[in-house]
């Protein structure tokens, strides 16, 4: 049977320090894979939700059954505008997902840099005297 001191020491060494060592491996391994899958699933969902394939398939079909020249031109023009707008919206969401991916990649590095800057700022940076008027 372990004593309480051995239990606490084992917890500190193996659980806490072990999780600190495993964290970067998980973050850039399984965690990154999960974020990429989440982004891919979100983009596929939005692509289906915008129904761009269906809009492109029916781009030359006249709206409201008007088969005259004016009805066809208005239908093609309006559907083209809608397809372009939906594609721009999907592309904007794509850029947001890419931004989230870059934030995911940079977050631990930024955290460590900011932690080190705050720890060593008082030791290595000379104090600046601000003159208050």
Phi, psi and omega in degrees: 000132180281148174280169181295322180296319178293324178294316179294317179296318178297320177297314181295316184286307189275318184279305184287309180291326177295322178290329175293325179285321182285338186302308180298326179296315179292317185300314182267000178252264183295322180296316178296319177299318179295321179293319179296317178296320178298316180294317180297316178296321178295319179291321178294319178299314181293323178299316178291324181293322177285343176054045182296324179297318179293319178296319179292325179296323184256022185293330181264000178279126182292143179280149175058022176068021179268106185265008176281171185299317182295317179298319178294316181296317179296319180297313180296317180297313182294318179292324177295319177297317181294318179297316180296316180296318179292323178293320177298319178295317178296319180294324176297319177294323176301316179295324177295316178297321177295319177299316178298321178296317178293323176296319178300318181290324186269346186300310180295321179295315177298322178297314180295317179298315180293323177296314180294321178297319180289326180290319187259004182296316181287334184276324189245343181261128180291150182287139179258130179267121179263129177270119180264124182291000000 
